Amino acid sequence: MSDEKIVLYDSDQAAHRGVPPEGWISARGNWFGNMPHSEDMARSDGCTHKKCPVCKENVIEKNRWQCSECSAKRIDESFQSLEEVEWCFDSWPVCLCNGEHYFFDEDELEFYIEHHMELGYDCFAVAGLDLVNCKPIFAPELDEDHFELPDEDGDLNRLPSPIYEAVLQYNKAVRECEEPTSWMPGNKRLKVKARP
């Protein structure tokens, strides 16, 4: 953390009731009135940090929704809940379960492991990675109705013919394309199997 003064959400420094007019005022001097949610809004505005809402122990910056320990636990629980399948370096791409890094071949995976070993991670190996399969994402088709805009009379303007034809050609190309435009984490946990 920086040298910034920490003001917790529930501290008296985050917000206080003020008069006149009566209502909640944040530490930043913003007035939030006297409505049911005014105190919460004033405290949120005036604090810099809050307690993690999951574990209720760790202090986190006010814009985060949970601490790193709870986040890691949630990711691990999600990973462990996936169906496990054996993987023998035979299908690519694969990725870390949190989607932070994708591997498109064995060289990328080995480079990632070597790099982390250089950073001082102990026992870093393929078997220690939380790998999942990847699901392809394909380009979406365009709906020509999306481009119809009302004029000042409320009547819908149709696309000019050249643009309409281009949308139809694009959609045809999308339907015929078998190559994904991107990837996302899949729903299978990979158990690394030794190579034969």
Buried (B, 14 or more C-beta within 10 A) or exposed (E): EEEEEEBBBEBEBBBBEEEEEEBBBBBEEEEBBEEEEBBBBBBBBBBBBBBBEBEEEBBBEBEEEBBEEBBEBEBEEBBEEBEEBEBEBEEBBBBBBBEEEBBEEEEBBEEBBEEBEEEEEEEBEBEEBBBBBBBEEEBEEBEBEEBEEEEEEEEEEEBEEEEEEBBEEEBEEBEEEEEBEEBEBBEBBBEBEEEE
